Amino acid sequence: MVTHNPDAGFPSRLEKIRPQVADIVIIDNGSPEPAVGQIRQFENQNRLHLTFNPTNQGIARALNQGAQWAANRGYRWILTLDQDTVVACGMVDALAAAYQALPDKQWLAVIGSNYTHRENGKLAAGKNYQGGFATGEVKAVITSGSLIPLSVLEEIGGFREEFFVDCVDVDYCLRARARGFRVFQTAAPLMQHSVGKLTEHRLFGKHLATTNHTPLRRYLQVRNTVILAREYIGRDPALVLSALGSRATAISRVCLFETQRLRKLSYSLLGVVDGIRGKMNRFG
């Protein structure tokens, strides 16, 4: 679990996953006080292991730190979670059952968890879930709720640290698929998850949602998507075009519904320029 200034509900969310796993590694990315104090309350608890980075190293770097901790202790699998994700009681059992049902297990890169949005309860993938724990092959899954074999993560080369936070999951899936590995996701919603600060709006009779990410996050989202488009448009055009379409839709909703419109648009434009140029260090 990667943390950065977690809210007061973090301990209760942590307790939901503790009975389901052998060990929990928390990598904190430069949280200020009193958030650090809230995390340190777990310091002497059994099966909970804390690492405090002095500054925000990005989610990719923190995930690689946690994966290395697990690999050094002989673990074969990791489950990656965001600090605000609320897991279902049977999440890990469901992911394990999904794995057992898969053919050609040696080509598995990741099993992702379907989820409901915490703000509105809507299902993220699929609209007609009828029960059971069937899995389907997909192009990509999000980081939180992903069950990953460490052998494949090592072969792929870990998570892409230069991306910092956005598109880290898509990049992993693209690199895995380029090597012949496969990506799956459960049909069952195994967690509640938030994407940004979701708000819903009505326009011309349609309900539209926007995530209200900060200008810097808009920059990273666009820059990293453009970089992936440059690298993979010839090898995985369907996923690349879908990602570009999602970014274009997000920007249009920034214009319609969000605050700081001009700043977010200017940061998005910088993201396009830096993505085309391959510039990775504008803000770091």
Secondary structure, 3 states (H helix, E strand, C coil): CEECCCCCCHHHHHHHHHHHCCCEEEEEECCCCCHHHHHHCCCCCCCEEEEEECCCCCHHHHHHHHHHHHHHCCCCEEEECECCCEECCCHHHHHHHHHHCCCCHHHEEEEEEEEEECCCCCECCCCCCCCCCCEEECCCCCCCCEEEEHHHHHHHCCCCHHHCCCCHHHHHHHHHHHCCCEEEEEEEEEEEECCCCCEEEEECCEEEEECCCCHHHHHHHHHHHHHHHHHHCCCCHHHHHHHHHHHHHHHHHHHHHCCCHHHHHHHHHHHHHHHHHCCCCCCC
